[in-house]
Amino acid sequence: MLLEMLDWYRGGVVAKVAGLSEDGARRRLVASDTTIIGLIKHLALVEDSWCDGRFAGNPEPPVWADAPFDADPDWEFHSAVDEPLADVVALYEAACERSKASYGDADLDDVSRNSERPFTLRYALIHLIEETARHLGHLDVLRELTDGVTGE
């Protein structure tokens, strides 16, 4: 059930940006630097960080390993506005696939391999559901403000 719920939210993220213009994806509609495209790239980082990196212990993909997070802690949000939306969505989908591969047939009580603070796969999946659902709600609002598109 956890995996199905997470996949449902992941699909919602991709569906929410279908048909969105490049300008709409980059539009800042709130006081922060939050944009639709930035949220998508942030969710890609979250997937890779929690599952592929910390849970499975795999090295970071180059996009994250080479990122200047020390100079810009919100680099994924800021760099996304210079990338095509299709590329950022593809990055997110690839991160989701890496996540799925990283936990494969693991047991929900298996413990992370690369984390200063160990956690179980169950914890990681619940965290991903929470974070993906929360940001999907942000995407809903930003999409409606951008071009009036509402619904699932």
Secondary structure as a PSIPRED ss2 file (coil, helix, strand):
# PSIPRED VFORMAT (PSIPRED V4.0)

   1 M C   1.000  0.000  0.000
   2 L H   0.000  1.000  0.000
   3 L H   0.000  1.000  0.000
   4 E H   0.000  1.000  0.000
   5 M H   0.000  1.000  0.000
   6 L H   0.000  1.000  0.000
   7 D H   0.000  1.000  0.000
   8 W H   0.000  1.000  0.000
   9 Y H   0.000  1.000  0.000
  10 R H   0.000  1.000  0.000
  11 G H   0.000  1.000  0.000
  12 G H   0.000  1.000  0.000
  13 V H   0.000  1.000  0.000
  14 V H   0.000  1.000  0.000
  15 A H   0.000  1.000  0.000
  16 K H   0.000  1.000  0.000
  17 V C   1.000  0.000  0.000
  18 A C   1.000  0.000  0.000
  19 G C   1.000  0.000  0.000
  20 L C   1.000  0.000  0.000
  21 S C   1.000  0.000  0.000
  22 E H   0.000  1.000  0.000
  23 D H   0.000  1.000  0.000
  24 G H   0.000  1.000  0.000
  25 A H   0.000  1.000  0.000
  26 R H   0.000  1.000  0.000
  27 R C   1.000  0.000  0.000
  28 R C   1.000  0.000  0.000
  29 L C   1.000  0.000  0.000
  30 V C   1.000  0.000  0.000
  31 A C   1.000  0.000  0.000
  32 S C   1.000  0.000  0.000
  33 D C   1.000  0.000  0.000
  34 T C   1.000  0.000  0.000
  35 T C   1.000  0.000  0.000
  36 I H   0.000  1.000  0.000
  37 I H   0.000  1.000  0.000
  38 G H   0.000  1.000  0.000
  39 L H   0.000  1.000  0.000
  40 I H   0.000  1.000  0.000
  41 K H   0.000  1.000  0.000
  42 H H   0.000  1.000  0.000
  43 L H   0.000  1.000  0.000
  44 A H   0.000  1.000  0.000
  45 L H   0.000  1.000  0.000
  46 V H   0.000  1.000  0.000
  47 E H   0.000  1.000  0.000
  48 D H   0.000  1.000  0.000
  49 S H   0.000  1.000  0.000
  50 W H   0.000  1.000  0.000
  51 C H   0.000  1.000  0.000
  52 D H   0.000  1.000  0.000
  53 G H   0.000  1.000  0.000
  54 R H   0.000  1.000  0.000
  55 F H   0.000  1.000  0.000
  56 A C   1.000  0.000  0.000
  57 G C   1.000  0.000  0.000
  58 N C   1.000  0.000  0.000
  59 P C   1.000  0.000  0.000
  60 E C   1.000  0.000  0.000
  61 P C   1.000  0.000  0.000
  62 P H   0.000  1.000  0.000
  63 V H   0.000  1.000  0.000
  64 W H   0.000  1.000  0.000
  65 A H   0.000  1.000  0.000
  66 D C   1.000  0.000  0.000
  67 A C   1.000  0.000  0.000
  68 P C   1.000  0.000  0.000
  69 F C   1.000  0.000  0.000
  70 D C   1.000  0.000  0.000
  71 A C   1.000  0.000  0.000
  72 D C   1.000  0.000  0.000
  73 P C   1.000  0.000  0.000
  74 D C   1.000  0.000  0.000
  75 W H   0.000  1.000  0.000
  76 E H   0.000  1.000  0.000
  77 F H   0.000  1.000  0.000
  78 H H   0.000  1.000  0.000
  79 S H   0.000  1.000  0.000
  80 A H   0.000  1.000  0.000
  81 V C   1.000  0.000  0.000
  82 D C   1.000  0.000  0.000
  83 E C   1.000  0.000  0.000
  84 P C   1.000  0.000  0.000
  85 L H   0.000  1.000  0.000
  86 A H   0.000  1.000  0.000
  87 D H   0.000  1.000  0.000
  88 V H   0.000  1.000  0.000
  89 V H   0.000  1.000  0.000
  90 A H   0.000  1.000  0.000
  91 L H   0.000  1.000  0.000
  92 Y H   0.000  1.000  0.000
  93 E H   0.000  1.000  0.000
  94 A H   0.000  1.000  0.000
  95 A H   0.000  1.000  0.000
  96 C H   0.000  1.000  0.000
  97 E H   0.000  1.000  0.000
  98 R H   0.000  1.000  0.000
  99 S H   0.000  1.000  0.000
 100 K H   0.000  1.000  0.000
 101 A H   0.000  1.000  0.000
 102 S H   0.000  1.000  0.000
 103 Y H   0.000  1.000  0.000
 104 G C   1.000  0.000  0.000
 105 D C   1.000  0.000  0.000
 106 A C   1.000  0.000  0.000
 107 D C   1.000  0.000  0.000
 108 L C   1.000  0.000  0.000
 109 D C   1.000  0.000  0.000
 110 D C   1.000  0.000  0.000
 111 V E   0.000  0.000  1.000
 112 S C   1.000  0.000  0.000
 113 R C   1.000  0.000  0.000
 114 N C   1.000  0.000  0.000
 115 S C   1.000  0.000  0.000
 116 E C   1.000  0.000  0.000
 117 R C   1.000  0.000  0.000
 118 P C   1.000  0.000  0.000
 119 F C   1.000  0.000  0.000
 120 T E   0.000  0.000  1.000
 121 L H   0.000  1.000  0.000
 122 R H   0.000  1.000  0.000
 123 Y H   0.000  1.000  0.000
 124 A H   0.000  1.000  0.000
 125 L H   0.000  1.000  0.000
 126 I H   0.000  1.000  0.000
 127 H H   0.000  1.000  0.000
 128 L H   0.000  1.000  0.000
 129 I H   0.000  1.000  0.000
 130 E H   0.000  1.000  0.000
 131 E H   0.000  1.000  0.000
 132 T H   0.000  1.000  0.000
 133 A H   0.000  1.000  0.000
 134 R H   0.000  1.000  0.000
 135 H H   0.000  1.000  0.000
 136 L H   0.000  1.000  0.000
 137 G H   0.000  1.000  0.000
 138 H H   0.000  1.000  0.000
 139 L H   0.000  1.000  0.000
 140 D H   0.000  1.000  0.000
 141 V H   0.000  1.000  0.000
 142 L H   0.000  1.000  0.000
 143 R H   0.000  1.000  0.000
 144 E H   0.000  1.000  0.000
 145 L H   0.000  1.000  0.000
 146 T H   0.000  1.000  0.000
 147 D H   0.000  1.000  0.000
 148 G C   1.000  0.000  0.000
 149 V C   1.000  0.000  0.000
 150 T C   1.000  0.000  0.000
 151 G C   1.000  0.000  0.000
 152 E C   1.000  0.000  0.000
